[in-house]
Amino acid sequence: MSVPLWLFLLVVGWLGVKLFRPPLWLVAVLLLGGYLLADTFLAPAIESGAETGTSVVNDPPK
């Protein structure tokens, strides 16, 4: 089964807010901070870590 990433993130985000009930300001700060961090010098490191994590999850060593 193939699920689009945006749908998966939407469901995980909705469940996180529903189950853990974080303050709305914290959700806004995390979303805005992530958006702003994506345009800094740290973006390549974040992308590399995300790709490595994805490859570990999708193709575990045998």
Secondary structure, DSSP 8 states (H G I E B T S, - for coil): ----HHHHHHHHHHHHHHHH---HHHHHHHHHHHHHHTTSTTHHHHHHHHHHHHHHHHS---
